[in-house]
């Protein structure tokens, strides 16, 4: 029977238009499917993990299709709905689907590499009469095992090394390695359990008696196991190796001894990378203003797919969100909760996990590649196994990147603080607006969208007034809390009268002092990070600027660098003005770093912490600062 000749259109994570057609090897005909990742060659010496977007029998015209090297996945890792969303974003925001793919997929799923040369493992004796350049490459391969084509070009001292490599392959000296290894690895935890022969009271009594005199460490470890497991029968709780051995001095050695004696058995289980809070039964009771807004939201969803919830700060919008989420999950649907900043996820995830437990997941760029891939797989596969239970996310919380996850059946999208400019990605492509893209995503699933804000954006409010969006409003704060009093300070007047204390007006200084004297806390907002906003020459008014972005550089004292907050370019501060050679270079303006330095001098008894991009680069930095506060 003649085998079919198949071709596949492959989407690559590159800013290039369209897909690229490759031929499917006959032995992979049954393995290749739409949405799977495959390893393909691209260019002269690159290999990429691309996504199969279409399979057909139409050979390309004008060129000979190259072969797919291998298949990375047993099933699809991208859904048809995701492909359609990527196509819409690429068309609407004038970019390529490769740009969208690059932004959408977790780092561990985007694989790329360079063709490498290795010694032929079946070569027995090196033939004589080799060219000196061939000999040089063989000597390098015996030391390094594999080298790239660019490294081979440098070793052979010739710009075009491919003809030389081809000749060595014909002689059977070397082979090309072009396969990519999938870096995703599930987290595995080692556990301890009693062997069946010792899981009864009589055996345990004999062990206690024998260990009491001869092996006190092993006895202590055995007692620790019983404390953690709760019992010695089949109902025993799982006990991990670290939990068992850490409290016991010499616990690792004692455990190995007990394993050798057949008392304990070690086994591994896949475990989630995340810790999930248990559900706390917190009842939500609406006040009359929330009840009215709830009814307006329900009425809005009867006629519109998008509703704006216009609620003043602290009016209780989150309680409405929680009730909507609960009702949506009860219908078997999923919920996407979009927030503009990673910082906000740290505050609200605790509230949501208290309500929904391990049904609530979180996704953002501060997670490492393994954690982000686990969230992707959880949604793609409808849950993952963690120990003895299955964790399945019905609610996903995150910033704009969470919109690209492979949802199964979205029923609701909540866009909190929809007016925030952080929902718009400016650079690099795709330069999309997550709020608008989320509305399109919801339409693909037939889902509803709730936009929440105390200060709605003009475009959303215009859609409300034109009747395109529904509208609900809460104009009273929850619990009768009063709106804050806003006072204006005349800094120009205070500066002229020399009443300023550094950058603090008398009004601000006295307000901070009064709050601290009453054992209260203070939050100061400054819309610039760094120490000084700019350096400026007093003679010619020269300003150091970024050579890439054409904006002034901000001085950071801790690293003693001038830094561009757009592209990340850094340089040393100049000793003299490059324009007029004057040394009269002064710092102008102030940022969060300078405020942090000056506050302990003015209020020496106060504990000061700073929260900005420079102090919150680690995954849990936001949560730690907020929890400490």
C-alpha atoms as one frame of an Amber mdcrd trajectory, in Angstrom:
protein
   0.000   0.000   0.000   1.439   3.375  -1.013   2.074   5.704   1.881   0.706
   9.247   1.760   3.118  12.123   1.294   2.133  14.769   3.826   3.196  18.373
   4.226   2.752  20.608   7.264   2.473  24.384   7.564   4.594  25.347  10.560
   4.296  28.554  12.593   7.646  29.692  13.988   8.214  32.180  16.863   9.838
  34.659  14.480   8.721  38.090  13.192   8.150  36.665   9.714   4.878  36.683
   7.816   2.908  33.463   7.407   3.810  29.833   7.956   6.534  27.663   6.411
   5.832  24.396   4.626   7.820  21.282   5.602   7.568  17.692   4.497   6.480
  15.088   7.047   8.706  11.961   7.051   6.685   8.821   6.343   7.491   7.340
   9.756   5.979  10.435  11.437   2.726  10.476   9.427   0.742   9.071  12.350
   2.536  11.186  14.976   2.128  14.704  13.605  -1.035  16.594  14.524  -2.323
  20.171  14.464  -1.245  22.150  17.542   1.801  19.992  18.262   5.379  21.248
  18.423   7.842  19.860  15.904  11.555  20.464  15.423  12.348  21.951  12.031
  15.488  23.380  10.403  15.402  27.044   9.463  18.063  28.979   7.636  21.537
  27.563   7.304  22.255  26.267  10.778  19.271  26.960  13.048  16.579  24.647
  14.394  13.309  25.752  16.026  10.333  24.234  17.773   7.421  25.305  15.591
   3.689  24.677  15.828   1.823  22.575  13.267  -0.993  24.760  11.994  -2.167
  22.717   9.010  -1.498  19.297   7.460  -2.127  18.719   3.761  -0.866  16.898
   0.654  -0.037  19.955  -1.472   3.709  20.221  -2.177   5.081  23.779  -2.274
   5.874  25.328  -5.639   9.182  26.981  -6.413  11.251  25.144  -3.783  11.790
  21.709  -2.297  10.364  21.304   1.187  12.752  20.354   3.964  11.894  17.554
   6.364  10.530  17.826   9.893  13.185  16.402  12.227  11.089  15.205  15.160
   7.850  15.630  17.116   8.107  17.038  20.648   4.590  16.423  21.983   2.215
  13.478  22.098  -0.788  15.787  21.774  -1.552  19.415  20.868  -0.179  22.138
  23.159  -2.157  24.934  21.458  -5.903  24.892  20.835  -7.694  25.964  17.630
  -9.237  28.874  19.570  -5.756  30.130  20.453  -4.722  30.020  16.799  -7.783
  32.097  15.871  -7.020  34.616  18.612  -3.407  34.914  17.403  -4.624  35.500
  13.838  -6.959  38.269  15.020  -4.250  39.992  17.100  -1.763  39.806  14.219
  -4.295  41.325  11.828  -5.724  43.965  14.182  -2.421  45.152  15.668  -0.390
  44.886  12.428   2.202  42.300  13.425   2.986  38.685  12.522   1.552  35.538
  14.061   5.117  34.609  14.978   5.284  37.747  17.144   2.078  36.711  18.904
   3.290  33.125  19.354   6.509  34.408  20.878   4.569  36.537  23.377   1.947
  33.905  24.156   3.869  30.711  24.883   5.823  29.987  28.082   9.625  30.220
  27.716  10.078  26.470  28.289   7.920  25.746  25.221   9.820  28.072  22.873
  12.880  26.116  21.822  15.597  27.159  19.421  19.095  25.947  18.790  21.979
  25.824  16.407  23.025  22.854  14.300  25.954  21.160  16.052  28.641  18.790
  14.855  29.562  15.616  16.756  31.921  12.708  16.221  30.370   9.716  14.494
  29.890   7.247  17.389  30.422   4.286  15.033  33.817   5.385  13.757  36.545
   2.892  14.693  39.840   4.211  13.314  40.623   7.660  12.026  41.702   7.317
   8.370  45.025   8.755   7.333  45.659  11.512   4.813  43.264  14.000   6.438
  43.468  17.672   5.630  44.937  19.753   8.470  41.615  21.586   8.903  39.756
  18.271   9.153  42.273  17.082  11.724  41.831  20.305  13.713  38.062  19.795
  13.833  38.439  16.147  14.922  40.833  17.182  17.711  38.325  19.809  18.885
  35.457  17.287  18.848  37.447  14.803  20.948  37.743  17.495  23.621  34.302
  19.165  23.429  32.139  16.297  22.039  29.957  18.804  20.137  30.680  22.161
  18.503  28.515  24.639  16.588  29.048  25.567  12.939  30.274  29.016  13.950
  32.820  27.429  16.310  33.877  25.039  13.531  34.383  27.997  11.201  36.662
  29.662  13.768  38.643  26.468  14.397  39.145  25.783  10.677  39.794  29.522
  10.015  37.529  29.539   6.964  34.310  31.586   6.565  32.364  28.876   4.698
  32.769  25.684   6.666  29.802  23.693   5.293  31.685  22.157   2.320  34.373
  20.938   4.731  31.757  19.449   7.085  29.974  17.791   4.163  33.214  16.112
   3.095  33.832  14.845   6.621  30.284  13.457   6.774  30.853  11.565   3.496
  33.966  10.031   5.058  31.899   8.958   8.067  33.864  11.091  10.514  31.145
  13.388  11.889  27.361  13.660  12.167  25.035  16.630  12.573  22.950  17.009
  15.727  19.787  19.064  15.258  17.330  17.727  17.848  16.062  19.998  20.591
  15.480  18.691  24.097  12.239  19.639  25.828  13.283  21.346  29.121   9.904
  20.861  30.849  10.172  18.569  33.844   7.373  18.047  36.375   8.342  18.578
  39.996   8.895  15.276  41.788   8.994  14.906  45.563  10.421  11.923  47.463
   8.178  10.382  50.111   8.663   7.802  52.837   6.322   5.022  53.913   6.559
   1.963  56.152   7.090  -1.296  54.323   4.152  -3.704  54.466   6.067  -6.104
  56.711   6.493  -3.377  59.368   3.144  -1.602  59.088   1.606  -3.239  62.195
   1.745  -2.576  65.910   3.649  -5.751  66.884   6.475  -5.035  64.426   6.665
  -1.409  65.551   6.921  -2.472  69.209   9.804  -4.795  68.374  11.540  -2.007
  66.451  11.173   0.415  69.352  12.630  -2.115  71.764  15.594  -2.961  69.502
  16.398   0.672  68.564  16.105   2.088  72.084  19.576   0.957  73.107  21.441
   0.416  69.823  20.128   3.093  67.411  18.731   6.197  69.148  18.806   8.296
  65.912  16.786   5.696  64.030  14.329   5.521  66.918  13.973   9.311  66.884
  13.349   9.242  63.129  10.742   6.500  63.537   8.948   8.549  66.177   9.053
  11.608  63.900   7.460   9.560  61.102   4.586   8.429  63.350   3.990  12.022
  64.471   3.768  13.232  60.860   1.847  10.239  59.453  -0.658  10.145  62.323
  -0.923   6.339  62.156   0.958   3.326  60.809  -1.866   1.793  58.796  -3.221
   2.459  55.341  -4.737   5.738  56.509  -1.286   7.222  57.191  -0.644  10.703
  55.796   2.052  11.199  53.181   5.431  12.121  54.674   8.085  13.754  52.497
  11.794  13.058  52.973  12.683  16.702  53.882   9.858  16.945  56.443  11.019
  13.704  58.039  14.787  14.202  58.142  15.163  17.965  58.714  14.114  18.063
  62.424  16.330  15.056  63.299  20.073  15.486  63.635  21.717  12.998  61.256
  18.284  12.248  59.844  19.486  11.464  56.300  21.915   8.795  57.490  19.306
   7.297  59.817  16.788   7.171  56.957  19.227   5.360  54.669  19.894   2.826
  57.424  16.181   2.177  57.937  15.671   1.785  54.178  18.477  -0.802  54.055
  16.860  -2.689  56.930  13.575  -2.773  55.011  11.682  -0.682  57.564  11.050
   2.264  55.217  10.391   2.466  51.474  11.107   5.516  49.329   8.848   6.520
  46.444   8.362   9.556  44.197   5.225  11.462  43.263   4.611  14.398  40.994
   3.868  17.539  42.961   2.677  20.977  41.927   5.246  23.774  41.889   2.694
  25.930  43.753   1.404  25.999  47.309  -2.359  26.432  47.514  -4.244  27.907
  50.462  -7.121  25.919  51.959 -10.666  27.177  51.420 -11.996  29.393  54.192
 -15.764  29.608  54.380 -16.102  33.381  54.192 -19.686  34.469  53.707 -20.225
  37.550  51.564 -23.125  39.810  52.442 -24.004  42.661  50.114 -25.121  46.046
  51.337 -27.949  47.849  49.581 -25.593  49.593  47.125 -23.928  46.306  46.154
 -27.344  44.642  45.785 -28.428  47.385  43.408 -25.193  47.107  41.376 -25.513
  43.291  41.290 -28.969  43.556  39.803 -27.729  46.102  37.239 -24.897  43.730
  36.227 -27.353  40.834  35.829 -29.737  42.985  33.785 -26.827  44.228  31.668
 -25.685  40.687  30.853 -29.171  39.791  29.630 -28.791  42.208  26.732 -25.042
  42.914  26.412 -21.912  40.799  26.405 -19.823  43.532  28.069 -20.815  45.464
  31.200 -18.944  48.299  32.915 -19.016  48.222  36.733 -18.330  51.834  37.718
 -17.580  51.732  41.442 -15.713  54.209  43.610 -12.631  53.004  45.465 -13.475
  50.668  48.407 -17.076  50.304  47.251 -16.897  46.484  47.353 -16.457  45.619
  43.679 -14.348  42.555  44.574 -17.273  40.983  46.468 -19.354  41.266  43.284
 -16.516  39.678  41.316 -16.346  36.753  43.769 -20.077  36.071  43.526 -19.950
  36.209  39.716 -16.955  33.847  39.697 -18.708  31.387  41.987 -21.830  31.300
  39.833 -19.786  30.887  36.634 -17.749  27.979  38.061 -20.962  26.347  39.287
 -22.083  26.240  35.617 -18.913  24.322  34.715 -17.263  27.327  33.063 -13.844
  28.912  33.563 -13.062  32.482  34.650 -10.178  34.756  33.647  -9.440  37.611
  36.072  -7.142  40.211  34.489  -5.220  42.749  36.561  -2.964  45.497  35.201
   0.029  44.882  37.491   1.783  41.859  38.984   1.859  43.792  42.284  -1.941
  43.646  42.507  -2.032  39.857  42.051  -0.100  39.413  45.313  -2.834  41.275
  47.220  -5.905  39.661  45.735  -4.763  36.049  45.190  -4.991  35.394  48.946
  -8.614  36.562  49.010  -9.531  34.442  46.000  -7.724  31.329  47.230  -9.568
  31.616  50.538 -12.769  31.459  48.506 -11.794  28.917  45.835  -8.737  27.030
  47.178  -6.734  25.146  44.550  -9.324  25.979  41.880  -7.652  29.409  41.704
  -4.412  29.643  39.747  -2.074  32.525  39.060   0.144  33.245  36.062   2.657
  36.017  35.395   6.175  36.646  34.112   7.854  36.519  37.540   7.259  32.773
  37.704  10.088  30.583  36.460   9.671  28.638  33.168   8.682  25.389  34.929
   5.929  27.097  36.935   4.512  28.889  33.910   4.504  25.651  31.903   2.679
  23.855  34.724  -0.136  26.437  34.643  -0.328  26.081  30.839  -0.531  22.271
  31.082  -3.105  22.442  33.881  -5.518  24.402  31.692  -4.668  22.422  28.550
  -5.150  18.986  30.134  -8.024  19.886  32.451  -5.927  19.422  35.598  -2.668
  17.941  36.858  -1.881  15.318  39.481  -0.241  16.614  42.650   0.394  13.916
  45.212  -2.869  12.063  45.842  -5.186  14.691  44.390  -5.896  16.424  41.102
  -5.586  20.197  40.874  -7.756  21.821  38.238  -7.884  25.559  37.678 -11.345
  26.992  37.078 -10.219  30.538  37.907  -7.038  32.058  36.494  -5.652  35.339
  37.801  -2.921  37.334  36.085  -1.821  40.376  34.086  -2.232  40.740  30.316
  -0.114  37.658  29.426  -2.677  35.384  31.155  -5.060  36.076  28.277  -3.011
  33.751  26.017  -3.493  30.603  28.126  -5.281  27.543  26.622  -8.707  27.842
  28.238 -11.150  25.000  27.850 -14.486  26.797  28.174 -14.389  30.417  29.291
 -17.606  31.733  30.777 -16.476  35.056  32.238 -13.612  37.528  31.899 -13.144
  40.187  34.568 -10.898  43.122  33.621 -10.195  44.947  36.876  -8.986  48.569
  36.711  -9.729  48.530  32.980  -8.535  52.140  32.590  -4.934  51.262  33.503
  -2.390  51.939  30.725  -0.477  48.787  31.810  -2.999  46.701  29.852  -1.432
  48.099  26.666   1.829  46.497  25.552   3.979  49.100  23.839   7.126  47.174
  23.007   7.970  44.699  21.554   5.316  43.443  19.125   2.533  42.446  19.438
   1.508  45.913  20.671  -1.907  44.794  21.834  -4.378  46.095  24.408  -5.358
  43.246  26.725  -8.768  44.745  27.553  -9.838  44.934  23.918  -8.278  41.576
  23.026 -10.043  40.002  26.041 -13.395  41.230  24.718 -12.681  39.514  21.399
 -11.488  36.367  23.224 -14.749  36.271  25.192 -16.772  36.516  21.982 -15.048
  33.375  20.693 -16.300  31.411  23.718 -19.656  33.167  24.032 -18.480  34.462
  27.424 -19.386  37.640  29.303 -16.955  40.458  30.147 -17.117  42.633  33.255
 -14.973  45.792  33.171 -14.337  47.259  36.614 -13.034  50.754  37.358 -13.435
  53.751  39.626 -12.309  56.011  36.765 -13.413  54.389  33.480 -11.453  55.068
  30.325 -13.001  57.440  27.796 -13.381  54.778  25.118 -15.224  52.397  27.474
 -17.484  55.176  28.753 -18.212  56.165  25.159 -19.275  52.580  24.410 -21.570
  52.712  27.446 -23.196  55.960  26.308 -23.684  54.631  22.780 -25.428  51.528
  24.169 -22.758  49.062  23.095 -21.829  48.130  26.702 -24.032  47.663  29.741
 -23.586  49.786  32.870 -23.716  49.308  36.643 -22.667  51.777  39.311 -21.728
  51.843  43.011 -21.262  55.385  44.266 -20.959  54.671  48.011 -18.015  53.177
  49.882 -18.506  49.890  51.732 -19.136  50.174  55.479 -19.742  53.904  55.382
 -16.054  54.707  54.913 -15.611  58.348  53.964 -13.832  59.467  50.828 -10.294
  60.720  51.522  -9.626  64.390  52.026  -7.308  65.833  49.393  -5.111  68.784
  50.373  -2.929  70.757  47.964   0.501  72.045  49.005   2.003  75.145  47.391
   5.557  73.934  46.812   6.585  77.096  44.982   5.598  79.248  47.973   7.199
  76.858  50.481  10.434  76.769  48.479  10.640  80.563  48.273  10.049  80.902
  52.022  12.616  78.152  52.667  10.072  76.124  54.610  10.809  72.875  52.727
  12.561  70.032  54.528  14.483  68.447  51.689  11.686  67.438  49.285   8.947
  67.510  51.942   6.560  70.425  52.311   5.613  71.555  55.862   2.116  70.113
  55.316   3.466  66.688  54.341   6.164  66.716  57.031   3.699  67.524  59.816
   1.170  64.965  58.545   3.799  62.187  58.525   4.998  63.172  62.013   1.462
  63.142  63.433   0.725  59.724  61.925   3.930  58.224  63.338   3.297  59.726
  66.787  -0.101  57.979  66.777   1.568  54.640  65.848  -0.017  54.754  62.380
   1.461  53.858  59.013   2.226  56.096  56.059   2.362  55.406  52.313   4.225
  57.878  50.103   3.735  57.719  46.339   6.358  58.960  43.904   5.942  58.386
  40.177   9.667  58.016  39.433  12.108  55.389  40.586  15.849  55.866  40.927
  17.801  58.420  42.971  17.883  61.489  40.737  15.654  62.042  37.710  18.485
  63.528  35.679  21.982  64.989  35.740  22.382  68.474  34.299  25.353  70.703
  33.551  24.976  74.059  35.343  27.001  75.814  32.637  25.541  74.630  29.322
  22.512  72.631  30.607  23.656  69.427  28.876  21.630  66.315  29.839  22.849
  62.702  29.473  20.392  60.837  27.233  19.825  57.292  26.029  21.468  56.712
  22.654  18.619  54.333  21.724  15.473  56.024  23.089  16.374  59.735  23.078
  15.163  60.240  26.669  17.109  61.485  29.681  18.832  58.879  31.842  17.931
  58.423  35.530  20.705  58.173  38.127  20.606  55.109  40.431  22.848  55.609
  43.445  22.927  52.009  44.661  24.525  50.761  41.440  26.120  54.163  40.616
  24.771  54.040  37.071  22.715  56.160  34.716  19.835  54.023  33.461  17.176
  54.261  30.754  13.795  53.122  32.093  12.562  52.296  28.587  15.191  49.958
  27.126  17.390  49.230  30.170  20.552  50.855  28.734  23.075  51.751  31.484
  26.246  53.813  31.554  28.592  55.365  34.128  27.879  58.938  35.282  30.310
  61.390  33.621  33.014  63.163  35.615  32.751  66.235  33.423  30.343  67.624
  30.864  31.153  66.174  27.409  29.759  69.342  25.828  31.668  72.091  27.688
  34.077  70.046  29.899  32.671  71.690  33.043  32.642  69.643  36.248  29.548
  71.494  37.541  27.160  68.580  36.948  24.247  68.626  39.361  21.491  66.169
  40.256  17.997  67.413  39.485  14.731  65.955  40.728  14.257  62.921  42.953
  12.937  59.368  42.777  11.922  56.621  45.188  15.537  55.677  45.954  16.350
  59.193  47.185  13.183  59.379  49.304  14.107  56.060  50.923  17.547  57.442
  51.793  16.281  60.721  53.249  13.341  59.475  55.333  15.473  57.765  58.056
  17.414  61.024  58.469  14.216  63.013  59.043  12.300  60.302  60.963  15.021
  58.130  62.560  12.572  55.964  64.560  10.492  54.941  61.541  11.012  51.695
  59.635  11.192  52.471  55.921  10.653  50.108  52.975  10.610  50.856  49.264
   8.473  49.089  46.678   9.329  49.731  43.033  10.617  47.755  40.087  14.169
  47.758  41.468  13.197  46.124  44.789  10.605  43.631  43.509  12.401  41.637
  40.845  12.017  38.295  42.608   8.831  36.244  42.434   7.544  36.842  45.990
   9.000  40.309  46.598   5.658  42.112  46.274   3.904  39.780  48.689   6.730
  39.972  51.256   6.737  43.787  51.317   2.937  43.960  51.557   2.784  41.250
  54.246   5.494  43.023  56.275   3.569  46.269  55.948
